[in-house]
Amino acid sequence: MSHTNMGTLKRGPFPEWIRETRKPSLKPPVGSCDCQFHIYGDPEKYPPKSQPLYDPPSATFEDVKRVLRVLGIERGVIVYPMPYDTDNRLLFDTLRPLDEHDRARFKAVCIVKDAVPDREILDLKDLGVVGARFNIGQRWMEGSSKESVRRNLERTRDLGLHARLHIAPEDLDEWGAVLRSMHGLTYIIDHMGSIDPAQGVHQAAMRWYLDVLQDENWFMMISNGNRHSAMDFGWDDVIPFGKAFVERVPHKLVWGTDWPHVAWRKPMMNDAEPLELFYRYIDNDAALMRQILVDTPAMLHGFAT
């Protein structure tokens, strides 16, 4: 299949996530973290914004906790999904009831725009929000101005959160200098920067990502290689990209399932398969597995070590 561009997708129908999660080929180490999954609620109680990029699927916080339990992953980060935008009711209603055990295991990332007051962000921070997501790529059709993004990146930094960048290669010319001008803010680039394997491992975007990751404040999530791949199964074409990040900047990497794989245009995979794809990037190396699944996520998200 061709490289997926979410901004051109219709709202469905899309295949649903596979509920019969199987165990992965290797059990992840104690303290492993899924650094990105999404949650959705009853559409009557939590309606999406007008004209969402996709319709919210049936995929709740309780669902993903079961998925993680089967995978052997103890910690996770809720990344608030685009259909809800800055309506944080579902995020509040998910985080407030957490008991002490789950509060230590789950953190969250919200969407920060001008419409969200500082007080609301601080209330979310008290409940476990540690980052702010910026969906600034053309393909996500957010249409945010540079002035607005810069203003909210500054707020994110000043309120003590990191920034999650949903960005793609076609956005780097427009946004690269803006992002690199922001000092004192930690960035995590989502999903290998939505790299296109068809352009080769030496493409300009890959060079940009590897260069910026030399900065102490920049990190990368090596997830969603299966979405970026031109292949329906196996996803061999993304292996060189995963390995390149691991070889050059192993201490700057985290990983996530991106469950429940919204707007998926391929045969749906079992959730053990993205984890096993990550294992191929690191050749099942135990030390790298612990660095990327445990140590770096704990440092970035404030989990106990």
N, C-alpha and C positions, 0 to 999 in steps of 0.2 A: 504493500500500500504506500501511497505517497505520504510525504511528511505532513503531519497534522497541523493545521492552522486553526486554532479554536475560534478566532475572530470571524471566520467564514462559515462556521458550522451552523446548521439549523438546530432547532431545539429538540430534535429527536425524531423517531425513537432511537435510543441507544441501548446497547446490551447492559443488563444489570450485573452488579458484582456477584461473584459466586459465593453463596452462603456456606457451602461445605468446605471451609478452610481446612487444608491439610498441613501437617507438620513439615517444616523445611528439611532439606537434606542434612543440614548441620544445625544444631541448636545454638542460637546466639548466646553470647556471654551474659552473665548476671549483670543487671543494670542497663541492658540495651534499651535504646530509645528510638521510636518511630517519630522523626522530627516533623512530619507533616501528614496529617489526615484531616478530613473535613467531617462535619456533623450537620444533620438536617433534622427538622422537626415537623410536626403536624402543620400542613400548609394552611389550615384554617386559623390556627393560632399564630403561626409565624409565616405570613405570606411573603413571597419574594418581592423584590422591587419591580417596578414596571419594566417590561421588556428585558428580562434577565438573559444572560448569554446562554443559559440552559435552565431547564426546569429542575428544581431540587428533587433528587431521588429519595427513595425510602432507605435511609441509612442513618441510624441514630447513634448516639454516644454509647448506648448499651450494646448495639451491634458491633461497633469497632472494639469495644473492650473484649468481647468474645473472640474476635479475630486475633487480637494481639495475644490473648491468652494461649491460643492454639499455636501461634508462631513462636511463642516463648519470649516475647518482648514485654518488658515490665513497665516501661515508661513511654509517654507519648506527648505530643504537642498538637493541640487543636488549632488548626489554621482556619479562621472564620471564612466561609465561602462567599464568593462574589455575589450570588443572588440576593443575599441579605444586606450587602453593602454596609452601611453604618447603623442599621437597626440591630442593636446588640442584645435584644431581649432574649434570644435563644442562648447566647453566650452567658449572660447573667444567670439565666435559669439552669444552665448546665453546671456552672462553676459554684454557685452559692451552696447547693446541698452537699458538696463533696465532703466526705468524712476525712479525718486526719490522714488515714492511709492513702486514699486516692489523691488528696491534695498534695502529698509528697511525690506522687507518681505522674501527675498530669499538669502541664502548663498550657498556655494558649497564646495565640497571636491574633490581634484584632486588625481591622482596617481603619486607618487614620486619615481623615479628610477634615476640611474646615468645619463641616457640620457637627463634628464630635468635640464637645468642650473638654478642656483639660480635666475638669472635675470627674467627668465620666471615665476618662482614660485612667485616672488615678484610682477610681473605684474598681475598675477592671484589674488594674495592677495589684491591688490588695487581694484579689481573688486568684491571682496566678498568671495574669497576662504579662508576658515578658518581651513581646515584640509587636511591631506594626508592619502590616503588609501593604506594599505599594504595587498595584497592578498597572504598570505604566507602559507596557508594550502595546504597539499598534493593534495587534491581533485580539486584544481583550477589550478594545473599544471603550476605554474609560474616558478618553478625551481630556485628561487633566493637564493644566498649563504648567509650564516650568516654574512659574512663580508660586503656584499653589503647592506643587510637590516640594519645592525647596523650603517653603514655609513649614510644611508638615514634617519634613525630615528634621528640621531644626527642633520642632516640638518633640518629636520622637526622641531625639538625643537628650534634650533638656529634661524630659520626664523619665529618663533612665531606661528606655527600651532600645532594643536593636531593631534594625530595618530589614525586612524580608523583601527582596526584589524579584518581582515576576516580570522578567524582561527577556527579550529575544535578540538574536544577532542583528536584525534589521533596525533595532532601536539604538544601537550603540553610538552611531554617529551623532544622533540627536541628543542623547541623554548621558553619554559617557562623561563628558567634562563636568556636567552638572553634578553628577553623583560623586566624582572624584574631588570636587571642590569642597565637599562637606567634611570637615575635620572633627575628630572625636566621636564619630558615630560608627558603630559596628554594623556591617552589612552581611547578610547571608543571601547569596544568589540562588534562587530556586531552580531545581530541575536541570542542572548542567547548563543553565543559561539557554534552555530550549535549542540547543545546538542541532544543526542539520547534518547527519552523518554523510549525506550524499556530497557535501562540500569538502570532505576530507579532513584529516586530523590537523593539517597545517593551515586551515582556513583562518582568515583574519580575526573572526570572532573568537576562535580558540586561543589565538595568540593574545588577544585582549584579556580574556578571562585569566589565562595563566600569568600574565603580567600583573594584573590588579591583585591577584591572590598572593603576591609577594608582600603586599602591604599588611601590616599586622592586624588591621581592622576588617579585612575582607575574608569571607568564608564561602564555601560552595556546598550545595546539597547535590550529591551525585545520585539523583533519583530520576525516574521517568524515562530512562533510556529506552524502555520498551515502547513508550509512546512516540519518542522521536524516531525510532527505527523505521526503516522502510519494509521491515519483515513482519509478518504476522506472528511467527513463532521463532524461538531461539534468540533472535535479536543480535546475531553475531556482529552486525555492522557497527554497533555502539561499543563493543568491547574495547577497541583501541582508544576510544575517548575516555572511558572509565579508567583504563590503565594509565593514560597520560596524566590525568589528575592525581591518581594515587602515586605515581612515580615522582611527580614534581612537587606536590603540596599535600602529603598525606595527613599532616597535622592541621589542615585547614578544611577538612571535609566532614560532612554529616550525611545522613541518609534518611529517607522516609518512604512510606508506601504510596502516598498520595491517594489513599483509599477515600472514597469508593470508585475512583477512576471515572469521573464524570465525562460526558461527551466522548466516550470511547468509540473509535471507528474500526476496531479490529475484533477478532474473536476474543472474548473476555478470558483472562487468565485467572488461575487460582492465586490467592495472595501470597502463597509460598514462593511463587515464581519470581517476583521482583526482588525478593531477598536473595534467592539463589543467583540471580543475575548480578547482584552486588558481590556475592562471593566470588564470582568469576573475575571481577575487576581486581580483586586482591589475591587471587589464587589460593583462597581458603586460609590465608595467613592469619594465625591467631592474634598476633600482636597488632596487626593492622585492623583486624575485626574489633578488637577492644578499643583502639584509638578512635575509630570512626563511629562505632555504635554506642560507646559508653563515655569515654573521657571527654572528647570534644563537645558532644551534646550536653553533658553535665556542666561544663564550663560556660557554655553559651546560654543555657536556659536556667541555671541556678539549681540544678538537682544536687542532692547530697552525694559526696564521693566517699 
